[in-house]
Amino acid sequence: AISAMAMSAACLTAFSLLCLLALISVRGGEAAVVDVSCENSLGDAELLNSAINGSSKGDSIAIHGVCLLSSTIVLHGDRSYLGDSRTGTVLKQADGVNLPAVLASDSWASNSSYTGAPVRIAHLTVRGNGENNNGTTGLIIRSWMTVIEDILVAGCPEDGLRLTNLASDGTTGLLTSQVNGHISNCFVEKSGRHGIYVLDTGNSVTDWSLLDCWVANSGGSGILLDNAAGWQVRGNHIYGVGDHALFGKRCYATAFAGNYIEDFGGSLGDAQDSWFGIGCTVQGTAGSIIADNKVFQLRGSPVSPARYVYIGIEVNYGVGVANVANNLVRGGNGPNDTGLLFQVGGGDGLDVLTSANNVQNATNPRKVGPGVNLVQGW
């Protein structure tokens, strides 16, 4: 006969087993951490891509060490890609492989017409190894609600960081939007072309924030936005760039605020060229703000026939509206320097409130074109 105590113990054991099975079932649906330890060898790209391919939505890909990459790392959506630190995790392009990108969204790689799912990239370094490669961009992002933070991107032969509506074939555009992203606390240096570039041939890559980054020594522009609609660009330090420091096209409810521009237009150029410290071509609806920026040529204006505009606005269509306030310009006293430039361009007019701007050492402190209305504040 089975005693009552034995029966109770058996029931308790059965109950505990059921609880354990239930717990395992619940935990089986949780996101996992997928650890990838690189060996600074040519097998690292296959190792990392295989880990990503085998991961599930919600997983974090934890990358350790130096990864020597001979193929592009394709970022699947709904995942985080996390390093140990900028020095603890380094993704470096191998010599002579000439990748189009070191890291790229899956929707870009697959030539999809639809935006990739969100990703987060943080705490790592991307090295383009531009001394030994051509045509490489560090990161190509084609996903929405994406977060990029605490990264260093260095030595990319083409762009450091590119957000684009175009797929890898160069022709397939997005049928959906690519909005609501966030970039912060990044350092992008020594890009062959642009440091941070929004390439948008449609109207997809809007409403992002770009905060507290450093962009240095770009061969082209520091920050160039083909579509600046809804963008908030604040607190960035841009210096030593060849063309524009910060230039936004199609500004619509855009804010360029609190940025520090230190030397621009170093590529010199010809008489038909104009280089902007901060430039914005505005749409004829909504309005945009350029405020609290510092725009300097600390080394003096380059000896060049090109025009150097420290802060400039032009209208694309309709009547543009903008506030330009509390900016500080210290020019280089060059013959083609213009501190503030307001012009209608292809639009019908420009209503601009310009207030409390301090323009120093600019041969032309301010130029106001025909059709521009300098409005009063309240």
N, C-alpha and C positions, 0 to 999 in steps of 0.2 A: 504494500500500500504506500502511496505517496503522501507524505506528511503535508499539513497545511503550510508549514514554513517553506518546504521545498517548492510547493505550488506557487507561493507568493514570490519566491526568488525567480522562478521560471518566468512568471508574468512580468516581473520588473525587468528581467533581461530582454524579454521580447519587446517590451515597451521601449527600452533604451535603444534596441536595434532599429526599431521603427523610426525613433527620433533621429538616430544617426543617418539612416537612409534618407530621411527628409532633408536633413541638413546638407548632405552631399548633393542632393538634387538641387537645392536652392543655390549652393555655392557653384555648382556646375554652370549656372547661367551668369555668373559674375564676370566682369572684365578681368583679364589677366595681364600680368607683366611679362613681356617676352624679352628676355635678356639676350643681347648679341654682343659678344666680345670679339672685336677685330684683332688681327694679328699683323697689321701693316704689310699685308701681302696681296698679290693680285687675285686671290680667292675671296677677298672680303666683300666685293660687290655681289657675288653669287650668294654668299652666306647671308648678307643683309636682305637682299631681295627675296630669298627663300623664306626667311623668317617673317617678312611682311606678308608674303603670299599665304603663309600658313596661319596667319593671325586672324582674329575675328573682330567684328565691330565692337568698339569700346575698349579695345586693348591698348596698352602703352608699350611701345617698342623702346626699350631701354638700351641705348647704344654706348659701348664702353671702348676706350682706347683709340688708336689711330687706324682709320679705315682707308686703305689704298684702293681707289675705285677705278675700274676699267670699263664700267658701264653705268648708265644713269640709274639712280635709285628712284624707283617709282613709288610714290606715296599714295597708298590706298586711303580712302576717306573714312571718317568716323574713327580715327585713331590719333594717338599722340606719339610724337617722335622726340624723345627726351635724351639728352646727353647728361654726363656727370657735371660738366662745367665747360667753359670755353676752351680751357686747356686740357681737360680730361677726356673730351670727345672731339676728335678732329676728322672730318671727312675730306680727304684730299684726292684730287684727280691725279691719276698716274701720268707719267710722261708719255706724250705723243699719241694719246687716244682721242683727243679732239672731240670730246662729248658735246652735244648741244646743251646739256644741262647736267650739273652734278646731282641735284635733286629736282624732281618734277611731279606735279599732280598726275594722278592716273587718267583723268579726263583729257589732259594734254597728250599723254603718251598714246592713248587709244584712239585719238582723233574723234572723240565723242562730240555731239552737238549740244550736250547738256553739262551743266556745271557740276564739278566734283563736290562730294560731300565734305563737310568741315574737317580740317586737320589742325593740330597744334604742334609747333616746332619750337623747341626751347633748349637753352643751355648747351650750345655746341658751336663749333667753328666749321665753316666751309672754305676750303682753299682751292681756288681754281687752277693754281700752278700755271699762270699765264706765261711764264718764261719758257715753258715746254709744250704749250698747247695753243690752239686757235679756235675762235668761234664759240667759246663756252660761256654760258650764263650760270651763276651759282645756284640760284633757285628760280624755277618757273612755276608760278602758282596759278591754278585755274580752278579754284574751289571757293565756295562762299563760307561766311562765318568762320573764317580761318584766323588763328592767332599765331603770330610770329614774335618771339620775344627772347631777349638775352642771347643774341647770336652775333658772331663775328663772321663777315664774308669778305674774303681778301683775295686779291690777285686774279680776278676772273677776266679772261681776255675780252669778253663782251660785256654784258650787264651783271651787276652784282645780284640784284633781286628784281625779277620781272613779274608783274601781274598782267595777265593777258586774256583776251577773249578768243584768241586764235589757238588752234590745236597745233601739234607738231608738224603737220603737213603744210602749215603756213596759210591755209585757205579756209579750213572749216571753222566757222565762227559759232559762237554760242547762240542758242535759241532761248536761253534763260538768263537770268541776272546772276551776277557774281558780287554780292553786296555784303555789308555788315562785317567786314574784317577789321583786324586790329594788329598793328605793327608797333612795337615799342622796344626801347633800350637795345637797339642794335648798332653795330659799327660796321659800315661798308666802306672799304678802302681799296684804292688802286684798281678800279674797274677800267677796262679798256675803252668802254663806251660810257654808259650811264650807270650811276650808282644804284638808284632805285627808279624803275621805269614802269609806268602803266601804259601798256600798249593795248589800246581799245579801238578797234575799227568800227564797232557798233555803239551800243549804249548799255554795256553790261557792268563794267567795273566801277561802280559808284558807291558812295556812302561808306568809306573806310576811314579809319583814324590812323595817323602816322605821327607818333609821339616820341620825343626825347631820344632821337637817334643822332649818330654822327656819320657824316658822309664826307669822305676825304679823297682828294687826288684822283678824281674821275677824268678820263680823257675827254668825255663829252659833258653832259650835264650831271649835276649832283642828284637832283630830284626832278624828274620830268613826267608830267601826267598828261597823257593824251585826252583823258576824261577826268576832270577834277570835280565833277558834280557831287555835292554832298560830302566831299572830303574835308576832314579836319587835320591840318598839318601844323603841328604846334611843338615848340620847344626843341627844334632840331638845330644842329650846328653843322654847317656845310662850308667846306673850305678847300682852296687849291684846285678848283675845277676848271676844265677847258672851255666850256660853253656857259650855259645858264646855271645859276646856283639852284634856284627853285622856280619852275615855270609850270603853270597849269593852264590847259586849254579847256574850253567849255565850262568855266566856273559858274556854278549854280548853287546857291546856298553854301558856298565854300568859305572856309576860314583858314588864312595863313597868319598865324599869330605867334609871337614870342620866339621867332627863329633868329639865329645868329648867322649871318652870311659874312664870310671872311675871305675875300679875294675870289673873283670869277672872271671868265673870259680870257683865260690864259692861253687859249689856242690861237689868239690874235685875230685871224680872219681877214676879210676884205671889206671894202667900203660898203658893200651891200649887206653886211652882217650886222646884227644887233644882238648884244649879249645883255641879259637881264639878271640883276641880283634877285629880284622877285618880279615875276611877270604873271599876268592873269588876263586871259581873253574871256570876257563875260557874256553870258546868254542874256537875252532881252527880257527874261522873266526872273522872278525871285530877286536876290541880291547877294553880294559877297563882301567879306571883310578882310582887310589887310591891316593888322594892328600890332603895335608893341614889338616890332622887329628892329634888329640892328643890321644894317647893310654897309659894309666897309670895304675899301680897297686899301689895306694897311701897307701894302708894298708900292702904292702909287698905281696910277692907271697904266696898263701895258702900252707900249709904243705900237700903235696899230691904227689903221684907218677905220676900223669898225666902231660902231656906236655903243657906248656903255650906258645902260639905263639901270638905275639903282632900284626903283620901284615903278612899274608901268602897268597901265590898264588900257585895253582896247575892247571894242564891242563886236560881237559876232553877228547879231541880228537884233532888231527892235531897239528899245531904249534900255540900256544897261543901268543898273543901280549898284553903287559900291560905297563903302566907308573905308577911308584911308586915314588912320589916326594914330598919333603917338608913336610914330616911327622915327628912328635916328639913322641918318645917312652921313657917313664920312667918306667923301669921294677922294679921288687921287689927283684932282686938278688937271685931268686930261682935257684936251681940246674938244673931245666928243662926249664928255660926261654930261648926263642929265639926271638930276636928282629924282624928280617926280615927273612922269609923263602920262597924260590923260588924252586919249583920242578916240574918236567914234569908230574908225575903221570901217567895217562893212555894215555897221548898224545904223539906226536912225537918230541916236542921241545917247548921251551918258550923263546921268545925274550922280555926281560924286560929292560926298561930304569929306572934305579934307581939313583936318584939324590937328593942331599941336604936333606937327611934324617938324623936326629939326634937321635941316639940310646944310651940311658944311662941306667946303672944298669941292664943290661941283660947279663947273663952268656955267652950266645952265641949271639953276636950282629947281625951276619948275617950268614945264611946257604944257600949255592947255590948247588943244586943237579946236577947230571950228565945230560947233554943235555940242560942245561939252558945257554942262550947267553945273557950276559950283554951288551946291545947295547949302543952306544954313541949318545947323542943328537946333535942337530945342532944349 
